[in-house]
Structure formats: C-alpha cells, structure tokens
C-alpha cells in the first residue's frame, strides 16, 4: 500500500521520525525559523492538519467549540496529562480559537527584532553559559531561536522570563482549597529588571557595573493586612552554575534575613501552590538542573494569544469549574502547530521534592505553554499553565512603548495530589496605587535592593 505523503498522519510520522533520530529541526513542510525571518509568519511551514483544529480532528472539534469532558477525548494528545485530568474530571473548559500565524502576535516586538538581529551569535562557553562569539554575556533576544538541543530550548526562557528589560506586574492571587472554595486572596507585585541582554533600556546590552548579573527580581505583598509588607528579593548571577541570592523582609521580625539559596521548592505564603522554581517554568538557573532531554514533538493546545480582557476596568477575568465554579480561569486556546517537550531533573537540589519537570514549549516562540512536575516516586505532582496575549482588542490597547504590550494574563498552579489550585492574574492596578508597567527605568532603587524591600515592609 502506498502512503500518501501529506495525508492526515504525515506530521505525526515526521515528528516521531525526528525524535527517534535525535534530530531537532523545527517546521514540517519547510524550516520554521527561516520562514519567520523572511515573512514574520508560518505560512507554508506546516500542513493543514497542524494549522486547523477542524482538519486535525476530522471535523469533530471546530473553531468556536468549547472543549469539555464531552469531547476532550478527541484532543487528548494535545494536552498535558494534568490539563487532561482537569477537563475530563474536574469541570475545566476551554474555548477553541483559530491558529495565530503572525509571530508578532505571540511575543514582544522588540524581543522578536532582537532575536532576528542577533541570530547566529550565541554559543555555550566552557562553563556552559550562553555567550556571544566574542565570549561576552548575551546581547538580547532568544539566543537559540532554531534550537538543536534541549538545553538550547531552556536557555532562552531562563535568560529572559518576560522578554522585556523591566517588568512590574500587579497581580491578584487566589488560592482555592480542596473543597473548591477560595481560602486565601492576595494582592502582590512582581518586579523584574534585566542587567544583561537589554534591548530597550539604556545602557544596552549591559547595565554598566552590573555585567556579572543576569536579573534582579523581587516580589512583595500588598494585601491582606496581616501579610502586607512581606517581600523577597532574588539577585541572579549571570553564571548559571550559581544559585541566586535570596533575601526576605518579614514584618513580624522587622528585619531583612537571608534564606538558603536552594530553598526554591516551597510556597512563599500560606495557601499558595506556587514555588519560586516555577517562575516561567524556569525559575532556577539552567545549570542547576540537568539531564535535559527532548521527549516529545508535535502539536498542542495552549492559550497563547487573544486572552486579554479589557472590558473589565481592572483587566480581571471570570472563572468556572470545580464544586463552586471558582477553580479555573476561563481561557481561549488554539492549536499550536508544533510543541517541543523537554524533561529536566533538579541535579543540584538534593532535597527537591520533585524528580523531574516536563515542559511544553511553543516551537514558534520557544515560550513555555505548560509544565508538569513529578514527585520522587515518579507520580504526577504539580502543574503550571497560563495564557498570553497582546494587550489589544481592536478598541483598547495598553502599550509597552511603541507597540502593544505582550505578556502573560493569567496562570494556574495546581497541586494535583492535594487538589490545591493557585490562580494568578495580571491586573491594571492594586491597592496602594501600584500599577502594571513595562520598561520603566526606575525600578531598581524602588523595589530591587535590600533597602527597598525593608522600606516596602514598613
């Protein structure tokens, strides 16, 4: 029997063949990154079955349909196992969108431009760090947009989490207990500032005097009153073999204290299911993890675009699912034509409660779309998935400068063993006048020093 080359199973055979041969070359009908560099899109790179949920499922699922327990079996292979469990057993639903083909809709404009401008200039040095061909720290954008190894996939997201030079996220956190009822609600601010690989803020690409650092990052809590002022500061060395220094201000002690640098697998506050290690699925230096391995290739479902909801004045979102309709964010997902699935093990964390994490990356942007971690017994433990978007809907736009802001909008962090869910959403503003902002050049003195977190705690 002759197999037609571009039948509905062609892409599956293509991905399985590449995985078996240990080959990582993105794209199916044509190489992905040259097409993006030439046209800014993915037309002609993937067959119809990877560009249309109707084609992929033979018409069983269509754009506009709601994915639920009634039809999730048709797309089970497009979901990580915890999201599949959430839909099939816990009442989670997701509405289908059509597939986005314009790369500028999926990642910040300046980050994409820097990736194009600097492609081909990255390498690993003798210590395993990403450097330019001249041996200097990375200069901005994704260092390996057309990755050949699992480590190259992970290096890009670790070097630039939010893909902006500076980010101040105003966040509302809701922690849902096993009964499905909200047990804790917090207001917090998460701040990031790049010291290297800068593409907008001056001086660039390196902040003078801070060239040995990768980023400064802090988180501080605004509400409720009994936790207000609690804050933590992470300072990352550029050397990915080094643990970030971790300091915290606890109002009850009225002082800044140092925490063990490898204490990254514990919630920061009561009720939360989120660890520092979870941030962007790459919350630790990439050389403190190891045994990186590509374990899967193929399409996936993810909320990678059109998820900003400006109809609420504070950008807040609605929920559904669970016993009381409060467990999951409403999310719109689309067919991601190609995902790269990477396993990694916490080799420098002897007391880590997990044995490995498995992360799904969108091959077009190399942004993570979901993560599942496994406990020491190899059982599913926790998951992390979110939604991203340009902050524009045709009528309203929030800018990061010249272009619409591109960022995450909301996140689930789910401990499936205890059935505790942490929901995060990026909002416009919080109590105390704190507002989401991007690429501001005054974040360091205000929020990213030990003096700053002490001042915030008063």
ZAZAMAR-54108 format. One record per residue (C-alpha): residue number from 1; residue in three letters; chain; y, x, z. Coordinates in Angstrom, 3 decimals. Layout:
// residues N
  lopa  marlo  bavo        yy        xx        zz
   NUM    ALA     A         Y         X         Z
...
// end
This chain:
// residues 458
  lopa  marlo  bavo        yy        xx        zz
     1    UNK     A     0.000     0.000     0.000
     2    UNK     A     3.461     1.352    -0.918
     3    UNK     A     6.068     1.172     1.848
     4    UNK     A     9.493     0.203     0.561
     5    UNK     A    11.925     2.928     1.658
     6    UNK     A    14.678     0.725     3.079
     7    UNK     A    12.657    -2.157     4.484
     8    UNK     A    13.385    -3.576     7.950
     9    UNK     A    11.334    -0.846     9.640
    10    UNK     A    12.863     2.139     7.858
    11    UNK     A    15.272     3.076    10.628
    12    UNK     A    12.536     2.889    13.270
    13    UNK     A    10.380     5.288    11.274
    14    UNK     A    13.380     7.555    10.720
    15    UNK     A    14.240     7.803    14.431
    16    UNK     A    10.618     8.211    15.510
    17    UNK     A    10.127    10.960    12.945
    18    UNK     A    13.191    12.857    14.103
    19    UNK     A    12.181    12.517    17.751
    20    UNK     A     8.652    13.753    17.015
    21    UNK     A    10.014    16.771    15.139
    22    UNK     A    12.595    17.528    17.794
    23    UNK     A    15.402    17.074    15.280
    24    UNK     A    18.763    15.645    16.283
    25    UNK     A    20.855    14.722    13.279
    26    UNK     A    22.929    11.587    13.684
    27    UNK     A    23.069     8.972    10.941
    28    UNK     A    20.310     7.456     8.836
    29    UNK     A    21.369     6.994     5.208
    30    UNK     A    23.955     9.771     5.486
    31    UNK     A    25.084    12.244     8.160
    32    UNK     A    27.264    10.433    10.703
    33    UNK     A    29.999    12.883    11.611
    34    UNK     A    30.981    13.976     8.077
    35    UNK     A    31.403    10.280     7.218
    36    UNK     A    33.608     9.714    10.264
    37    UNK     A    35.646    12.818     9.437
    38    UNK     A    36.160    11.646     5.841
    39    UNK     A    36.771     7.923     6.317
    40    UNK     A    37.164     7.211    10.050
    41    UNK     A    34.257     4.775     9.853
    42    UNK     A    30.499     4.483     9.499
    43    UNK     A    30.173     2.585     6.209
    44    UNK     A    27.206     3.881     4.221
    45    UNK     A    25.708     5.708     7.215
    46    UNK     A    23.296     3.029     8.436
    47    UNK     A    21.120     0.405     6.696
    48    UNK     A    21.912    -3.292     7.075
    49    UNK     A    19.357    -3.766     9.860
    50    UNK     A    21.416    -1.440    12.100
    51    UNK     A    24.778    -2.987    11.242
    52    UNK     A    23.909    -6.652    11.772
    53    UNK     A    22.101    -8.349    14.644
    54    UNK     A    21.073   -11.082    12.201
    55    UNK     A    19.391    -8.533     9.935
    56    UNK     A    17.833    -6.679    12.855
    57    UNK     A    16.240    -9.793    14.376
    58    UNK     A    15.487   -11.582    11.120
    59    UNK     A    17.977   -14.302    11.977
    60    UNK     A    16.618   -15.005    15.453
    61    UNK     A    19.925   -13.814    17.004
    62    UNK     A    23.298   -14.247    15.298
    63    UNK     A    26.863   -13.153    15.959
    64    UNK     A    28.340   -15.588    18.470
    65    UNK     A    24.997   -16.346    20.131
    66    UNK     A    24.524   -15.983    23.871
    67    UNK     A    21.771   -13.598    24.946
    68    UNK     A    19.876   -15.161    27.851
    69    UNK     A    16.395   -15.440    29.292
    70    UNK     A    15.605   -17.911    26.493
    71    UNK     A    15.951   -15.363    23.670
    72    UNK     A    16.094   -11.900    25.260
    73    UNK     A    12.562   -11.028    24.063
    74    UNK     A    13.934   -10.781    20.520
    75    UNK     A    16.150    -7.844    21.521
    76    UNK     A    14.242    -6.401    24.484
    77    UNK     A    14.002    -2.997    22.790
    78    UNK     A    17.825    -2.854    22.556
    79    UNK     A    18.333    -2.963    26.337
    80    UNK     A    17.604    -0.505    29.108
    81    UNK     A    14.901    -1.826    31.479
    82    UNK     A    17.278    -2.871    34.256
    83    UNK     A    19.579    -4.833    31.966
    84    UNK     A    16.486    -6.495    30.515
    85    UNK     A    15.407    -7.463    34.044
    86    UNK     A    18.894    -8.767    34.800
    87    UNK     A    18.819   -11.045    31.749
    88    UNK     A    15.194   -12.141    31.931
    89    UNK     A    15.022   -12.758    35.678
    90    UNK     A    18.499   -12.841    37.261
    91    UNK     A    20.547   -15.082    35.009
    92    UNK     A    22.656   -12.463    33.263
    93    UNK     A    24.024   -13.484    29.855
    94    UNK     A    25.823   -11.573    27.088
    95    UNK     A    27.596   -12.948    24.024
    96    UNK     A    26.969   -11.228    20.679
    97    UNK     A    29.807    -9.758    18.618
    98    UNK     A    29.631    -8.171    15.185
    99    UNK     A    29.339    -4.383    14.973
   100    UNK     A    32.506    -2.279    15.046
   101    UNK     A    32.685     0.275    12.236
   102    UNK     A    36.148     1.833    12.808
   103    UNK     A    35.831     4.837    15.140
   104    UNK     A    39.448     4.456    16.257
   105    UNK     A    38.478     1.131    17.854
   106    UNK     A    35.918     2.859    20.062
   107    UNK     A    37.646     5.850    21.650
   108    UNK     A    41.200     7.066    22.397
   109    UNK     A    43.165     8.000    19.288
   110    UNK     A    44.322    11.442    20.421
   111    UNK     A    40.818    12.310    21.660
   112    UNK     A    39.371    11.448    18.248
   113    UNK     A    42.045    13.500    16.497
   114    UNK     A    41.357    16.497    18.756
   115    UNK     A    37.630    16.169    18.084
   116    UNK     A    38.262    16.290    14.329
   117    UNK     A    40.785    19.113    14.634
   118    UNK     A    38.620    21.318    16.843
   119    UNK     A    35.157    20.661    15.435
   120    UNK     A    33.038    23.736    14.964
   121    UNK     A    34.905    25.819    17.538
   122    UNK     A    32.687    25.174    20.595
   123    UNK     A    29.757    27.191    21.895
   124    UNK     A    27.977    27.896    25.178
   125    UNK     A    28.685    31.253    26.808
   126    UNK     A    26.130    33.404    28.611
   127    UNK     A    26.548    31.311    31.774
   128    UNK     A    26.033    28.028    29.963
   129    UNK     A    29.664    26.898    29.985
   130    UNK     A    31.432    25.431    26.961
   131    UNK     A    33.933    27.858    25.459
   132    UNK     A    35.734    28.431    22.173
   133    UNK     A    34.567    31.057    19.695
   134    UNK     A    37.024    33.394    21.427
   135    UNK     A    35.365    32.778    24.790
   136    UNK     A    38.181    30.664    26.271
   137    UNK     A    37.881    27.273    28.028
   138    UNK     A    37.511    24.278    25.744
   139    UNK     A    40.640    23.098    23.933
   140    UNK     A    40.176    19.316    23.759
   141    UNK     A    38.221    16.505    22.155
   142    UNK     A    34.444    16.396    22.059
   143    UNK     A    33.096    19.946    21.727
   144    UNK     A    29.870    18.822    20.015
   145    UNK     A    30.532    15.638    18.009
   146    UNK     A    27.386    16.238    15.957
   147    UNK     A    25.080    17.368    18.792
   148    UNK     A    21.834    19.207    18.242
   149    UNK     A    20.589    19.260    21.841
   150    UNK     A    20.549    17.006    24.899
   151    UNK     A    22.822    19.424    26.744
   152    UNK     A    25.429    19.189    23.986
   153    UNK     A    25.363    15.402    24.349
   154    UNK     A    26.034    15.623    28.092
   155    UNK     A    28.603    18.421    27.917
   156    UNK     A    31.178    16.297    26.106
   157    UNK     A    31.291    13.439    28.601
   158    UNK     A    31.304    15.812    31.578
   159    UNK     A    34.276    17.789    30.292
   160    UNK     A    36.385    14.683    29.709
   161    UNK     A    35.425    11.496    31.534
   162    UNK     A    38.112     9.029    30.491
   163    UNK     A    39.168    11.003    27.392
   164    UNK     A    42.802    11.074    28.481
   165    UNK     A    44.637    14.025    30.022
   166    UNK     A    45.674    11.930    33.011
   167    UNK     A    44.479     8.524    34.166
   168    UNK     A    45.430     6.309    37.087
   169    UNK     A    43.057     3.372    37.313
   170    UNK     A    43.977     0.401    39.504
   171    UNK     A    40.582    -1.027    40.465
   172    UNK     A    39.230    -4.062    42.216
   173    UNK     A    35.729    -3.631    43.618
   174    UNK     A    33.457    -6.489    44.609
   175    UNK     A    30.140    -5.861    46.367
   176    UNK     A    27.537    -8.595    46.075
   177    UNK     A    24.696    -8.675    48.588
   178    UNK     A    21.027    -9.520    48.000
   179    UNK     A    21.737   -13.202    48.623
   180    UNK     A    24.139   -13.269    45.665
   181    UNK     A    27.203   -13.759    47.887
   182    UNK     A    30.214   -11.457    47.888
   183    UNK     A    30.091    -9.341    51.060
   184    UNK     A    32.929    -6.850    50.507
   185    UNK     A    36.065    -6.748    48.379
   186    UNK     A    38.219    -3.648    47.973
   187    UNK     A    41.329    -2.508    46.154
   188    UNK     A    41.304     1.177    45.224
   189    UNK     A    42.897     3.711    42.908
   190    UNK     A    41.004     6.362    40.941
   191    UNK     A    43.039     9.282    39.606
   192    UNK     A    42.028    11.983    37.091
   193    UNK     A    44.009    14.942    35.771
   194    UNK     A    42.703    17.488    33.245
   195    UNK     A    43.518    21.131    33.826
   196    UNK     A    41.875    22.332    30.606
   197    UNK     A    41.181    20.706    27.259
   198    UNK     A    44.559    18.937    27.413
   199    UNK     A    45.571    17.169    24.201
   200    UNK     A    48.758    15.279    25.175
   201    UNK     A    50.310    16.672    28.353
   202    UNK     A    52.264    19.925    28.268
   203    UNK     A    51.391    22.678    28.594
   204    UNK     A    48.295    22.307    26.444
   205    UNK     A    45.447    23.016    26.063
   206    UNK     A    45.591    24.621    29.531
   207    UNK     A    47.720    23.849    32.577
   208    UNK     A    49.342    27.150    33.458
   209    UNK     A    47.908    28.585    36.666
   210    UNK     A    45.002    26.150    36.692
   211    UNK     A    42.943    27.546    33.807
   212    UNK     A    39.943    28.063    36.101
   213    UNK     A    39.787    24.344    36.905
   214    UNK     A    38.350    21.502    34.836
   215    UNK     A    39.891    18.497    36.600
   216    UNK     A    41.444    17.137    39.744
   217    UNK     A    40.176    13.711    40.788
   218    UNK     A    40.886    11.500    43.771
   219    UNK     A    40.066     8.002    44.974
   220    UNK     A    41.950     6.156    47.699
   221    UNK     A    41.613     2.669    49.132
   222    UNK     A    44.465     0.186    49.475
   223    UNK     A    42.709    -2.921    50.855
   224    UNK     A    41.374    -4.290    53.162
   225    UNK     A    43.440    -3.087    56.096
   226    UNK     A    40.543    -1.605    58.057
   227    UNK     A    39.823     0.901    55.278
   228    UNK     A    43.305     1.334    53.801
   229    UNK     A    44.259     5.000    53.595
   230    UNK     A    40.706     6.297    53.284
   231    UNK     A    40.791     8.831    50.464
   232    UNK     A    38.710    11.539    48.822
   233    UNK     A    39.695    14.491    46.648
   234    UNK     A    37.396    16.297    44.188
   235    UNK     A    38.529    19.588    42.676
   236    UNK     A    36.310    20.749    39.814
   237    UNK     A    35.943    24.390    38.793
   238    UNK     A    35.670    24.934    35.061
   239    UNK     A    32.429    26.803    35.741
   240    UNK     A    29.793    24.078    35.584
   241    UNK     A    27.466    26.011    37.876
   242    UNK     A    29.833    25.352    40.786
   243    UNK     A    29.942    22.198    42.892
   244    UNK     A    33.355    20.512    43.149
   245    UNK     A    35.108    20.868    46.477
   246    UNK     A    35.153    17.505    48.243
   247    UNK     A    37.755    16.649    50.866
   248    UNK     A    38.431    13.343    52.524
   249    UNK     A    41.002    11.708    54.760
   250    UNK     A    39.637     9.169    57.233
   251    UNK     A    42.391     7.255    59.055
   252    UNK     A    40.271     6.903    62.200
   253    UNK     A    40.212    10.717    62.570
   254    UNK     A    43.775    11.216    61.256
   255    UNK     A    42.896    14.432    59.523
   256    UNK     A    41.542    15.846    56.268
   257    UNK     A    37.986    17.128    56.524
   258    UNK     A    35.714    18.945    54.102
   259    UNK     A    32.473    17.300    53.064
   260    UNK     A    29.323    19.083    51.886
   261    UNK     A    29.880    19.791    48.212
   262    UNK     A    26.485    18.401    47.195
   263    UNK     A    26.948    15.112    49.072
   264    UNK     A    27.200    13.057    45.890
   265    UNK     A    24.390    10.512    46.227
   266    UNK     A    25.864     8.291    48.919
   267    UNK     A    28.284     5.342    48.737
   268    UNK     A    31.817     6.218    49.773
   269    UNK     A    32.317     2.922    51.618
   270    UNK     A    30.301     0.139    53.233
   271    UNK     A    28.567    -2.263    50.867
   272    UNK     A    29.059    -0.202    47.730
   273    UNK     A    26.246     0.745    45.346
   274    UNK     A    28.341     3.384    43.576
   275    UNK     A    27.896     7.130    44.098
   276    UNK     A    30.278     9.935    43.117
   277    UNK     A    27.413    11.207    40.974
   278    UNK     A    27.560     8.001    38.905
   279    UNK     A    31.066     8.501    37.520
   280    UNK     A    30.906     8.110    33.740
   281    UNK     A    27.128     8.767    34.186
   282    UNK     A    28.199    12.424    34.546
   283    UNK     A    29.730    12.691    37.995
   284    UNK     A    28.391    16.195    38.661
   285    UNK     A    28.870    19.496    36.801
   286    UNK     A    26.326    19.514    33.989
   287    UNK     A    24.759    22.832    35.023
   288    UNK     A    23.872    21.425    38.473
   289    UNK     A    21.458    19.192    36.541
   290    UNK     A    18.733    20.478    34.267
   291    UNK     A    15.622    19.793    32.224
   292    UNK     A    17.760    17.875    29.754
   293    UNK     A    15.620    16.165    27.155
   294    UNK     A    16.186    13.677    24.352
   295    UNK     A    13.614    10.958    24.957
   296    UNK     A    14.730     8.201    22.624
   297    UNK     A    16.651     7.362    19.459
   298    UNK     A    17.511     4.009    17.985
   299    UNK     A    19.845     1.021    18.154
   300    UNK     A    21.093    -0.554    21.389
   301    UNK     A    23.255    -3.397    22.675
   302    UNK     A    26.453    -2.492    24.514
   303    UNK     A    29.938    -3.766    25.351
   304    UNK     A    31.853    -1.044    23.515
   305    UNK     A    34.824    -2.983    22.114
   306    UNK     A    36.998    -6.108    22.408
   307    UNK     A    36.384    -6.532    26.126
   308    UNK     A    39.993    -6.546    27.394
   309    UNK     A    41.095    -9.960    28.646
   310    UNK     A    44.911   -10.066    28.816
   311    UNK     A    45.005   -13.859    29.203
   312    UNK     A    44.819   -13.209    32.951
   313    UNK     A    48.109   -11.642    34.019
   314    UNK     A    46.276    -9.029    36.077
   315    UNK     A    43.513    -8.478    33.478
   316    UNK     A    40.863    -9.957    35.767
   317    UNK     A    37.532   -11.150    34.444
   318    UNK     A    35.124   -14.006    35.063
   319    UNK     A    31.602   -13.812    36.431
   320    UNK     A    28.279   -15.594    36.174
   321    UNK     A    24.633   -15.252    37.163
   322    UNK     A    22.814   -14.787    40.438
   323    UNK     A    22.375   -17.549    43.039
   324    UNK     A    26.125   -18.199    43.325
   325    UNK     A    27.477   -17.222    39.896
   326    UNK     A    29.067   -14.031    41.269
   327    UNK     A    26.641   -11.247    40.333
   328    UNK     A    27.538   -10.266    36.744
   329    UNK     A    30.675    -9.856    34.686
   330    UNK     A    30.976   -11.954    31.549
   331    UNK     A    30.525    -9.430    28.732
   332    UNK     A    30.514    -9.424    24.945
   333    UNK     A    28.088    -6.932    23.403
   334    UNK     A    27.440    -5.660    19.912
   335    UNK     A    24.706    -3.846    18.058
   336    UNK     A    25.241    -0.091    18.391
   337    UNK     A    23.561     1.320    15.264
   338    UNK     A    22.346     4.484    16.930
   339    UNK     A    21.939     5.497    20.549
   340    UNK     A    20.733     8.836    21.887
   341    UNK     A    18.708     8.571    25.098
   342    UNK     A    18.799    11.615    27.373
   343    UNK     A    16.880    12.394    30.580
   344    UNK     A    18.203    14.870    33.149
   345    UNK     A    16.966    15.994    36.567
   346    UNK     A    19.093    16.965    39.622
   347    UNK     A    17.735    20.518    39.839
   348    UNK     A    20.479    21.831    42.170
   349    UNK     A    20.216    18.883    44.598
   350    UNK     A    17.063    19.377    46.692
   351    UNK     A    17.763    16.269    48.820
   352    UNK     A    18.744    13.965    45.982
   353    UNK     A    17.194    10.512    46.374
   354    UNK     A    16.541    10.354    42.643
   355    UNK     A    14.081    12.233    40.456
   356    UNK     A    15.916    11.778    37.153
   357    UNK     A    18.537     9.761    35.339
   358    UNK     A    18.199     8.322    31.854
   359    UNK     A    21.427     7.770    29.929
   360    UNK     A    22.021     5.914    26.671
   361    UNK     A    24.865     7.360    24.533
   362    UNK     A    26.542     5.734    21.545
   363    UNK     A    25.931     8.312    18.791
   364    UNK     A    29.231     7.427    17.096
   365    UNK     A    31.396     8.424    20.062
   366    UNK     A    28.921    10.108    22.431
   367    UNK     A    30.269     7.835    25.157
   368    UNK     A    27.641     6.614    27.648
   369    UNK     A    26.733     2.938    27.433
   370    UNK     A    24.219     2.621    30.270
   371    UNK     A    22.261     4.631    32.823
   372    UNK     A    19.084     4.051    34.821
   373    UNK     A    18.097     6.371    37.659
   374    UNK     A    14.645     6.680    39.165
   375    UNK     A    13.668     7.393    42.759
   376    UNK     A    11.417    10.228    43.884
   377    UNK     A     8.338     8.095    43.205
   378    UNK     A     9.457     7.525    39.632
   379    UNK     A    10.350     3.857    40.238
   380    UNK     A    13.480     2.259    38.766
   381    UNK     A    16.221     2.641    41.356
   382    UNK     A    19.792     2.075    40.191
   383    UNK     A    21.723     1.294    37.038
   384    UNK     A    25.235     1.758    35.717
   385    UNK     A    26.646    -0.101    32.707
   386    UNK     A    30.096    -1.116    31.666
   387    UNK     A    32.433    -2.384    28.987
   388    UNK     A    35.067    -0.524    26.998
   389    UNK     A    37.904    -1.657    24.791
   390    UNK     A    41.188    -1.033    23.122
   391    UNK     A    43.731    -2.819    25.258
   392    UNK     A    44.943    -5.071    22.469
   393    UNK     A    44.003    -8.524    21.229
   394    UNK     A    46.487    -9.007    18.400
   395    UNK     A    49.072   -10.739    20.558
   396    UNK     A    49.228    -8.396    23.555
   397    UNK     A    48.926    -4.615    23.706
   398    UNK     A    49.013    -2.091    26.536
   399    UNK     A    49.914     1.347    25.168
   400    UNK     A    48.947     4.853    26.248
   401    UNK     A    51.956     6.227    24.375
   402    UNK     A    51.964     5.725    20.603
   403    UNK     A    48.642     3.916    20.449
   404    UNK     A    46.853     1.066    22.220
   405    UNK     A    45.189     2.220    25.440
   406    UNK     A    41.438     2.796    25.058
   407    UNK     A    39.430     2.725    28.265
   408    UNK     A    36.765     1.004    30.330
   409    UNK     A    37.439    -2.543    31.505
   410    UNK     A    34.601    -3.319    33.946
   411    UNK     A    31.412    -1.834    35.355
   412    UNK     A    28.174    -2.893    37.039
   413    UNK     A    26.458    -0.528    39.502
   414    UNK     A    23.208    -2.189    40.544
   415    UNK     A    20.633    -1.037    43.077
   416    UNK     A    17.666    -2.983    41.796
   417    UNK     A    15.468    -2.074    44.781
   418    UNK     A    17.832    -3.638    47.326
   419    UNK     A    19.419    -6.025    44.810
   420    UNK     A    22.919    -4.982    45.776
   421    UNK     A    25.496    -5.159    42.994
   422    UNK     A    28.853    -3.402    42.863
   423    UNK     A    31.295    -4.792    40.302
   424    UNK     A    34.391    -2.819    39.310
   425    UNK     A    37.244    -3.947    37.064
   426    UNK     A    40.328    -2.099    35.876
   427    UNK     A    43.332    -4.289    36.613
   428    UNK     A    47.024    -4.056    35.856
   429    UNK     A    48.278    -3.698    39.420
   430    UNK     A    47.282    -3.701    43.077
   431    UNK     A    48.873    -4.281    46.451
   432    UNK     A    51.463    -1.663    47.326
   433    UNK     A    52.821    -1.520    43.793
   434    UNK     A    50.067     0.686    42.345
   435    UNK     A    49.629     0.171    38.589
   436    UNK     A    47.245     1.415    35.918
   437    UNK     A    48.929     4.204    33.952
   438    UNK     A    47.843     6.853    31.493
   439    UNK     A    49.014    10.377    30.658
   440    UNK     A    51.650    10.428    33.384
   441    UNK     A    52.679    13.982    34.241
   442    UNK     A    53.479    13.381    37.925
   443    UNK     A    50.035    12.518    39.307
   444    UNK     A    49.215    15.896    40.836
   445    UNK     A    51.785    16.042    43.629
   446    UNK     A    51.463    12.328    44.368
   447    UNK     A    47.690    11.965    44.537
   448    UNK     A    45.712    15.155    43.858
   449    UNK     A    46.310    17.571    46.736
   450    UNK     A    45.118    17.570    50.341
   451    UNK     A    48.718    16.960    51.414
   452    UNK     A    48.825    13.958    49.107
   453    UNK     A    45.666    12.318    50.451
   454    UNK     A    46.906    12.931    54.023
   455    UNK     A    50.189    11.257    53.145
   456    UNK     A    48.408     8.320    51.480
   457    UNK     A    46.430     7.748    54.676
   458    UNK     A    49.434     7.241    56.898
// end
